[in-house]
């Protein structure tokens, strides 16, 4: 067998193979599975993949105009933040919709709970490793893991979190409110005490910490909570200078559990203001559920 013809044959086959490779949709222009790749071999998503990515980024069948309409009543800074990171925002909202409904229910002067509403999983805190200002405080069982973790982490930093008031029934709140009216007058009472049915305490996920006084804000525990409570799903309900929005004067001791995903959304997109976040959820919850259902 002659060597030269063999070499020529090999060169011919290599050349043909290169031509085939240059014209194939499986190599320089595509990956091994038919997906396009760039000059460095990095996969370029095709139309189907792009559509899939868009769907993953937006779990709702929601247009930009519809989202803008949903947030139209919010402050401009919040609206800008949401639109700048709309994909991330909608992913977090999608997760929030999986929470039990009452986790993010809006309870305020305009949105009361029924008089007969009583959470199903209330537990007495006497047997838990918690510091209580009095016996027989009650909370929902579902929030205890995050509460206990928060208490332990605070203790590691030398901070003791004292629980002073938790769940209140409609009747208990009625008695407290009436006492405040008789003692301070209705105008003052309405600034710092909720009418029955309009108290977050009836939800069983709200805690008044410490002394329940304005001075609590300057204590080590008060400072620790304002900095760290959100990490465990607890949100300050009535911040400073927000009485016009919340209906109540600043209460540095009053924290409501809205879940860790809830406080993440509140902190990242709603300027840390619980009321703005809960108003958004209250106004758009049903539409979001519908938009999610038709997107799937």
N, C-alpha and C positions, 0 to 999 in steps of 0.2 A: 504494500500500500504506500502510495506516494504522500509525503508529508505536506507539500505545498497545497494540493487540492483540499486536503483536510483543513488546513489553516484558513483557506479561502471560505470553505463551507461554514466554519465556526464563526468567522467574521460576518458572513452574510446573515446567519441566524441571530447573532447578537444585534446587528443593525435592525433587522426586522422586529426583534423584540422591543428595542428602544422606541421604534416608530409606533408600535402598538401601545406601548406604555404612555407615550406622549399624547396619544389620541383617546386613551381609555378614560371612562368616567370613574374608574376605581383607584386611580393613583394620584398624580399631581393634582388633579381636579377633584377627586373624591377619595374618601377613606375606604377601607376594606369592606365596609358594609354599605357602600354607596353614598356615604355622606361626604360632602365637599370638604377639602382640606386646603390650607394655604401653603405657601412655599416652604414653611418650616414643618409641614405635616400636621399642623393644628386643625382640628375639626371645625368646619364652618357650618353652622346650623342651616338646614334646608327650610323650606316654607312650613312644612308640618312641625318641625322642631321649634321654629320661631313662634308659631301659633300656640304650641304647647307651653313654651316659656312665658308667653303673655298671659296665658290662663293661670299658670302657677303664680305669677306676680300679682294677678288680680283674681281672687277667688270668687268675685261677684261679677255678674253681667251688668256692669256699671260704667257708664260713660264719664268722661271728665266733667262734662256739663252737669251731670246728675250729682256727682260728688261735690262740685262747687255749690250747687243748690242746697245740698245737705248741710254744709258748713257755713252757709251765708250769714247766719245770725251770730257767729262767733267773732271775737276780736281779730283784727287783721293779722296780728303776729301769729296767732294760732292757725288761721287759715293758710298763711304763707308756709308755715312749717309742715302742715298736712299735705299741701300740694307739692312741695319740694320732695317729700318722701312718701308719696301716695301709695306706692307699691308696698313698702314696709308697713305703713299705717293700716292698709286694708288687710294684710296678713295677720296683724295683731288683733284687729277687730274681728276677723274670722275666728280666731281662737277665743276671744271674749264671748262670742255668741254660743260657745259650747258650755259656758258656765251655767249653773242653775239660775233661773230667771231672777230670783230675789237678790242675787249677789250684786247686781248693778241696778236694781230698781231705784227710781227716784222717789225719795220721801222728803217732802218739805211742806211749806205752808199751803201750796197749791196742789200737792199730790199726796193725799193721806192714805194710810193703810186702813183696811176694814177693822171695825171694832173687835171682831172675833178672830183676827189673825194672830195665831200663835205658832211659832216655828216648831217643827216636829221633833227635832233632835236636841232639845235643851238639856243641859247637864249642870248639876251643882258642882261648883269649883272647890268645895271644901277638901276633897280628897286629892287634888292636884298640887304639884309643887309650885304654887303661886303665892305671892304675898298679897293678902286681901285686907282691906281696911275694915271689913266686917264680914261676918259669916253669911253663907247661903247666897252668894252672888251666883248668877246663872248666865251661861253663854251657849251658843250652838256648838255642838261637838265638832262640826266640820272645820271650824277655825282654830281648834286647839293645837294641832301640830305646828302651825306657823306661829301662833302665840307663844307656845312653849319654847320654840327655837329662838324667838326674839328675846324672851326673858333670859334664857341661858347665855346668849351672846352678849347681852347687856351686862350680866353679872361678871362675865370674863373681863369686862372693862371697868369693873368696880361700880356698876350702876344697878340700883334696885328699882324695879318697876312695880309700883304699888297699884293694884286695881281697886278703884273706889266705887264704881257704879257700872253695871252691865245691862242685862236684859230688864226691861220694864214692860209690864202688861199695859193694856189700854187703861184699865182702872187705876193702876199705880200712877201712870202719867197724868191722868185726870186729877188725882189727888195732889200731885206735886204742882201742877199748873195752877190749880185753884188756890193753893197756899201762897204761891208767888203773887197772884193777883191781889189777894187779901193783904199781903205784906207790903208789896211795892207799888201796887196799882197796875192796871191792865197794860198801859203803854210800856212800862219798864219790863213787865213780865213777858210780853210778846217779843222782846229783844233777846231774852236769855232763857226762856223756857217754852218748849213746844206744847201746843195744845194737844189733847189726846188724839191719837191716830196719826199725828204729824211728827212724831219723834222717831229718830233713827234707832233709838234704844229698843223699840218694839220689834225690830228685826232680829235681835239677839246676836248681833255681830259688832256692836258698838261698845267702846270702853271709855269711861272717864278715868284718867290716871291721876294719881297723886292727890294733891290738896284741893283740886277743883277750884282753883283761884288763879287770878292773873299772874301772881307771883311764881306759879309753877313754871312759866316760860323761862325763867332765869335760873332754875335749878339744874343740876347735872342731868337728872332724869329727863326733864323737859327739853333740854338742849340735845340730848342723845336721841330722843324720839323724833324731833323735827328733822334731824339729819338722817336717821336710819330706819324709821318705821316703815317707809315705803318698800324697803328691801324684802319685807316679810308680808306685804299685802295690806298694810294699814295706812290709811289716808287721813290727814287732818281735815275735818269737815268744814270748819269755820275759821279760815285764815284772817289775818289782819287786813283791815281796810276793804273787806269784801261783804260787809253787811248789806249793802245795796243789792247784792246778787243772791246771797244765801238766806237773807232774812234774819240773821242772828249776829250778834256781836262776836268779836274774836273769842274763841274758846281754845286755849292752848293745850287743854287736857283731853279734848274730845276727838277720838280716833275711831273711824269706821273701817272695818275690813271689807275691801273690795277685790281681794285676790291679788296675787303677785303680777299676773298679766294685766290686771286692772290698773295697779299703781304704776306699772311700766308705761302703759299708754298715757295715763294721766301726766306723768313726769315728762315724757318725751314729746308729747304733742299738745297737751292742754295746760302748759305753764304750771303744772302742779296743783291746779284748781279742780277739786273734785266736782264741784257743781257744774262747771262747763262740760266735763266729761259725761256726767250722768244725764244732763239735759240732752246732749247729743245722742246718747244711747236710747233715752226715753222717746225722743222724737223720731228716730230712724230705725229702731229695732225691727219692726215688722217689715219695712221696706228692704232692709238688709237681708232678712231671712228669705224674702221673696226673690231678691236678686241673686242670692246664693243658690236657691233651688233651680232657677232656670239656667244657671251657669254650668250646672253639673249634668 
